């Protein structure tokens, strides 16, 4: 894997603070990033508010729709885990950016560069692997969700088709821009639409659930379900997946020394939306809670609007995520105009991307379980990318001895939570998916 080289070498005094470094260094980075483009000239930089907006756009998404189901899996203790994940995610977002400036002379430009700087080429490859799992898994999740939504909306109408056919149609819709365009930058309105879609659906669910409360009876709530705790943790951690793009957000800031405030404010906004979804969803529907939560809403305009809004959002976001991974694969495979004629390059690129679409569609068809698949993604990739890796990078690059004992304890618990989610969450999610398949056999 060819990772980007470090850029913008400048001289600093020994052991400068992050603020001193970021006042003097602004990294020049590739703006083709995972899931968004800040769309500002890096020489001028964008405002801290724009960076805050981008953090919210990147993080807030369909993960919110599975949080009431996470409480069903783990009980009310899930709210404590949600708060803990929020705090730990802010910390990991802060220290990840500190790693970009770890030597006081150069600024790294990406998550993969930090991994390679900390643990060499092997670290870069491991980081790439977990990022790839996310960039393939999330499009599967999105196409699966879109197929389920359209299948449900059109059921009983002249447009009624099987779930499989709807997944194929959704994959074809996504394939058009993905295959035809070599590179795509998600312009601001796409990021804004993603956040706006989530906010609208959260408030629709909130109002509809509270209105539905008098008619929902015989539901049960529990404080904690220990054997389901890891899988609930995985679903919650999935909702904070923004670390791989934070370096690009910070690079576009005019005052990058404000990053700590930006990431704290952005994730706080997201967790407020999450609490607005999780608490009323589980309170009203209890052990009958479904994932996504709008499946619990009674048939009508509210449910239809939620379904359509989220479907449009995921179909718009899917090509961007897939293109990010495709560009990496094409670089690895040497598919470029430097190695091939324009015709051969185009054919190879088309073939590779069509194969990607087919693979993603096949997985979506044969793993039609949104909630448990989301848990598997959260456990296997996000627990590592959000909780474990940033702390490992930070301690490796900046050392242990210069850390206060309280920060080392914090690092320990962040990694511990990530390991619990990664190992036991993955096991629980696989068992849940196995049970899903057995129940539908």
C-alpha positions in Angstrom: 0.0 0.0 0.0 1.4 3.4 -1.0 0.6 5.8 1.9 0.8 9.6 1.4 4.1 11.2 2.4 4.4 13.7 5.2 4.2 17.3 4.2 4.9 20.9 5.2 8.2 20.5 7.1 8.9 23.4 9.5 11.1 23.9 12.4 9.9 24.2 16.0 11.4 24.3 19.5 11.6 21.1 21.3 8.3 19.6 22.7 6.0 22.3 21.4 2.4 22.3 22.5 -0.3 21.4 20.0 -1.6 24.9 19.9 1.9 26.2 19.1 2.3 23.7 16.3 -1.1 24.2 14.8 -0.6 27.9 14.8 2.4 27.4 12.5 1.5 24.4 10.4 -1.4 23.8 8.2 -1.2 20.5 6.4 -1.9 20.3 2.7 -4.0 17.2 2.3 -5.9 15.3 -0.4 -9.5 16.5 -0.4 -10.9 13.2 -1.7 -11.9 11.9 1.7 -14.2 9.4 3.3 -17.7 10.6 3.4 -17.4 14.3 2.9 -15.5 17.2 1.4 -15.2 20.5 3.3 -14.9 22.4 0.1 -12.8 25.3 1.3 -9.4 26.5 0.0 -6.8 25.2 2.4 -4.7 28.3 1.9 -7.4 30.4 3.5 -9.0 27.8 5.8 -12.6 27.5 6.9 -14.2 28.7 10.1 -14.4 26.6 13.2 -18.2 26.5 12.8 -17.8 24.9 9.4 -15.5 22.3 10.9 -18.1 21.7 13.6 -20.7 21.3 10.9 -18.6 18.8 9.0 -18.0 16.7 12.2 -21.7 16.5 12.8 -22.3 15.7 9.1 -19.7 12.9 9.2 -20.7 11.3 12.5 -24.5 11.8 12.7 -26.2 9.2 10.5 -28.1 6.0 10.3 -26.4 4.6 13.4 -28.9 6.7 15.5 -31.7 4.6 14.1 -30.3 1.5 15.8 -29.7 2.9 19.3 -33.2 2.1 20.7 -32.6 -1.5 19.6 -29.2 -1.4 21.3 -31.0 -0.5 24.6 -33.3 -3.5 24.0 -30.2 -5.7 23.6 -28.3 -4.4 26.7 -31.0 -2.6 28.8 -31.0 0.9 30.3 -27.3 0.6 31.1 -26.9 1.3 27.3 -27.5 5.0 28.2 -24.4 5.0 30.4 -22.4 3.3 27.7 -23.7 5.9 25.2 -22.4 8.7 27.5 -19.1 6.8 28.1 -18.6 6.3 24.3 -19.3 10.0 23.8 -16.6 11.0 26.2 -14.1 8.4 25.0 -14.8 9.4 21.3 -14.0 13.1 22.1 -10.8 12.1 23.8 -9.7 9.8 20.9 -10.6 12.5 18.4 -8.3 15.0 20.3 -5.3 12.7 20.7 -5.6 11.5 17.1 -5.0 15.1 15.9 -2.2 15.4 18.4 -0.5 12.5 16.6 -0.5 14.4 13.4 2.0 16.8 15.0 3.9 14.4 17.2 7.5 15.3 16.1 7.0 19.0 16.1 8.4 19.4 12.6 6.0 17.8 10.2 2.3 17.3 9.9 0.9 14.0 8.9 -2.2 14.1 6.7 -4.3 11.0 7.3 -5.3 8.2 9.7 -3.2 5.8 7.7 -0.1 8.0 7.9 -0.4 8.1 11.7 -0.7 4.3 11.8 2.4 3.9 9.6 4.4 6.5 11.6 3.6 4.6 14.8 4.0 1.0 13.8 5.6 1.1 10.3 4.2 -0.5 7.1 2.4 -3.2 9.1 0.6 -0.6 11.1 -0.4 1.1 7.9 -1.7 -2.1 6.4 -3.7 -3.1 9.5 -5.3 0.4 9.6 -6.1 0.1 5.9 -7.7 -3.3 6.5 -10.0 -2.1 9.2 -10.9 1.1 7.2 -11.6 -1.1 4.2 -14.0 -3.3 6.3 -15.9 -0.1 7.1 -15.9 1.3 3.6 -17.3 -2.0 2.3 -19.5 -2.8 5.2 -21.3 0.5 5.4 -22.4 0.5 1.7 -23.7 -3.0 2.3 -25.6 -1.7 5.2 -26.9 1.2 3.2 -28.0 -0.8 0.2 -29.6 -3.3 2.6 -31.5 -0.6 4.3 -32.6 1.1 1.1 -33.8 -2.3 -0.3 -35.8 -3.1 2.8 -37.4 0.4 2.9 -38.5 0.3 -0.8 -39.7 -3.2 -0.4 -41.8 -2.2 2.6 -43.1 1.1 1.0 -44.2 -0.6 -2.2 -45.8 -3.7 -0.5 -49.4 -4.1 -1.6 -49.1 -1.6 -4.4 -48.6 -2.0 -8.2 -44.9 -1.5 -7.6 -44.5 -4.4 -5.2 -41.3 -6.4 -5.8 -39.3 -8.9 -3.8 -36.6 -7.7 -1.4 -33.9 -9.2 -3.6 -35.1 -7.3 -6.7 -35.2 -4.0 -4.7 -31.6 -4.6 -3.5 -30.5 -5.1 -7.1 -32.3 -1.9 -8.2 -30.7 0.0 -5.4 -27.3 -1.4 -6.3 -27.9 -0.4 -10.0 -28.8 3.2 -8.9 -25.7 3.5 -6.8 -23.6 1.9 -9.6 -24.4 4.6 -12.2 -22.4 7.5 -10.6 -19.9 5.1 -9.0 -18.9 3.3 -12.2 -19.2 6.2 -14.7 -17.2 8.8 -12.7 -13.6 8.2 -11.9 -13.6 10.4 -8.8 -16.3 12.1 -6.8 -16.1 14.7 -4.1 -19.1 14.9 -1.8 -20.0 18.5 -2.0 -21.4 20.4 1.0 -25.1 19.9 0.3 -24.7 16.1 0.4 -23.1 16.3 3.8 -25.8 18.8 4.9 -28.5 16.5 3.5 -27.2 13.6 5.5 -27.2 15.5 8.7 -30.6 17.1 8.0 -32.1 13.7 7.1 -31.0 12.3 10.4 -32.3 15.3 12.4 -35.7 15.2 10.6 -36.1 11.4 11.2 -35.0 11.7 14.8 -37.7 14.3 15.5 -40.3 12.3 13.5 -39.6 9.2 15.6 -39.6 11.3 18.8 -43.1 12.8 18.1 -44.6 9.6 16.6 -43.3 7.4 19.5 -44.7 9.7 22.2 -48.1 9.8 20.3 -48.0 6.0 20.1 -47.3 5.5 23.8 -50.9 5.1 25.0 -51.6 2.4 22.4 -48.5 0.3 23.1 -49.1 -2.1 25.9 -47.4 -5.2 27.5 -43.8 -4.0 26.9 -41.0 -4.8 29.3 -37.8 -2.9 30.2 -34.7 -4.2 31.9 -31.8 -2.4 33.6 -29.0 -4.6 32.2 -28.7 -7.7 30.1 -25.1 -8.8 30.7 -24.8 -11.5 28.0 -26.0 -8.9 25.4 -23.9 -6.1 26.7 -21.0 -6.4 24.2 -23.3 -6.4 21.1 -25.2 -3.4 22.5 -21.8 -1.7 23.0 -20.9 -2.4 19.4 -24.1 -0.8 18.1 -23.4 2.3 20.2 -19.8 2.7 19.1 -20.9 2.4 15.5 -22.7 5.7 16.0 -19.4 7.6 16.6 -17.5 6.6 13.5 -15.7 9.7 12.3 -12.0 9.2 13.2 -10.7 8.3 9.8 -11.7 11.8 8.4 -10.9 14.0 11.4 -7.4 14.8 10.0 -9.0 16.2 6.9 -11.5 18.3 8.8 -8.8 19.8 11.0 -6.6 20.5 7.9 -9.3 22.7 6.5 -9.6 24.9 9.6 -8.3 28.5 9.6 -7.6 28.1 13.3 -6.8 24.5 13.9 -5.9 25.2 17.5 -9.7 25.3 18.1 -9.9 21.6 17.1 -10.5 20.4 20.7 -13.6 22.6 21.1 -14.8 21.7 17.6 -14.7 17.9 18.1 -16.3 18.2 21.5 -19.1 20.4 20.3 -19.7 18.3 17.2 -19.9 15.0 19.1 -22.0 16.6 21.8 -24.5 17.6 19.2 -24.6 14.1 17.9 -25.0 12.5 21.3 -27.9 14.9 22.0 -29.7 13.5 18.9 -28.8 10.0 20.0 -30.4 10.4 23.4 -33.5 11.9 21.7 -33.8 8.7 19.7 -32.7 6.1 22.2 -34.7 7.1 25.3 -38.2 7.6 23.8 -37.7 4.7 21.4 -36.9 2.1 24.1 -39.2 3.7 26.6 -42.3 3.4 24.4 -41.5 0.1 22.6 -39.4 -1.8 25.2 -38.7 -5.4 24.2 -40.7 -4.8 21.0 -38.1 -2.3 19.7 -37.0 -2.8 16.1 -34.0 -1.6 14.1 -34.2 0.8 12.4 -36.6 2.4 15.0 -39.0 3.9 12.5 -40.2 0.4 11.8 -42.0 0.6 15.1 -44.0 3.7 14.0 -47.6 3.0 13.0 -48.3 3.1 9.3 -49.0 6.5 8.0 -47.4 9.8 6.8 -44.7 9.9 9.6 -43.4 6.4 8.9 -43.6 6.9 5.1 -41.7 10.2 5.3 -39.0 8.7 7.6 -38.5 5.8 5.2 -38.2 7.9 2.1 -35.9 10.5 3.6 -33.5 7.9 4.9 -33.6 5.9 1.7 -32.7 9.0 -0.4 -29.9 9.8 2.0 -28.2 6.4 2.0 -28.5 6.1 -1.8 -26.7 9.5 -2.2 -24.0 8.7 0.4 -23.2 5.1 -0.8 -21.3 6.0 -4.0 -19.1 8.4 -2.1 -18.0 5.8 0.4 -17.5 3.2 -2.3 -15.4 5.6 -4.4 -13.1 6.3 -1.5 -12.3 2.6 -1.3 -12.2 2.1 -5.0 -9.5 4.8 -5.4 -7.4 3.0 -2.9 -7.9 -0.4 -4.6 -7.0 1.2 -8.0 -3.8 2.6 -6.6 -2.9 -0.8 -5.2 -3.7 -2.5 -8.5 -1.8 0.1 -10.5 -4.9 1.1 -12.5 -3.9 4.5 -13.7 -3.1 6.4 -16.9 0.7 6.0 -16.1 0.5 2.2 -16.4 -2.1 1.7 -19.1 -3.6 3.4 -22.1 -6.8 5.4 -21.5 -9.0 2.6 -22.9 -7.4 -0.2 -20.9 -7.5 2.0 -17.7 -11.1 2.7 -18.2 -12.0 -0.9 -18.8 -10.1 -2.1 -15.8 -11.6 0.6 -13.6 -15.2 -0.3 -14.8 -14.5 -4.0 -14.2 -13.2 -3.5 -10.7 -16.0 -1.2 -9.7 -18.7 -3.4 -11.2 -17.3 -6.4 -9.3 -17.4 -4.2 -6.1 -21.1 -3.4 -6.7 -22.0 -7.1 -7.3 -20.1 -8.2 -4.2 -21.9 -5.5 -2.0 -25.3 -6.4 -3.5 -24.8 -10.1 -2.9 -23.8 -9.6 0.7 -26.8 -7.3 1.2 -29.2 -9.9 -0.2 -27.8 -12.8 1.9 -27.4 -10.8 5.1 -30.8 -9.0 5.4 -30.6 -8.1 9.1 -29.9 -4.4 9.6 -29.6 -4.3 13.4 -27.2 -7.3 13.9 -25.1 -6.4 10.8 -24.7 -2.9 12.1 -23.6 -4.4 15.4 -21.0 -6.6 13.6 -19.6 -3.6 11.8 -19.4 -1.5 15.0 -17.7 -4.4 16.9 -15.2 -5.4 14.3 -14.1 -2.2 12.7 -15.3 0.8 14.6 -14.2 -0.4 18.1 -10.7 -0.6 16.7 -10.7 2.6 14.6 -12.4 4.8 17.2 -11.2 3.4 20.6 -8.2 1.1 20.4 -5.9 2.4 17.6 -5.9 6.2 18.4 -4.7 5.4 22.0 -2.1 3.0 20.7 -0.8 5.5 18.2 -0.8 8.3 20.8 1.2 6.4 23.4 3.6 5.0 20.8 4.3 8.4 19.2 4.4 10.6 22.3 5.5 8.2 25.0 4.3 7.1 28.4 6.5 8.8 30.8 5.3 12.4 30.0 1.7 11.5 30.7 -0.1 12.2 34.0 -1.3 9.0 35.7 -4.9 10.0 35.3 -4.5 10.2 31.6 -2.9 6.8 31.5 -5.8 5.4 33.4 -8.2 7.0 30.9 -6.2 5.5 28.1 -6.5 2.1 29.7 -10.3 2.2 30.0 -10.7 3.5 26.5 -8.7 0.6 25.1 -10.4 -1.8 27.5 -13.9 -0.7 26.2 -12.7 -1.1 22.7 -11.3 -4.6 23.2 -14.5 -5.7 24.9 -16.5 -4.4 22.0 -14.1 -5.8 19.4 -13.8 -9.4 20.8 -17.0 -10.1 22.7 -19.1 -7.8 20.5 -17.9 -9.5 17.3 -18.7 -12.9 18.8 -22.1 -11.8 20.0 -22.9 -10.2 16.7 -21.9 -13.3 14.7 -24.1 -15.4 17.0 -27.0 -13.0 16.5 -26.6 -13.2 12.8 -26.4 -17.0 13.0 -29.7 -17.0 15.0 -31.3 -14.7 12.4 -30.4 -17.1 9.6 -31.7 -20.1 11.6 -35.0 -18.4 12.4 -35.6 -17.5 8.7 -34.5 -20.9 7.4 
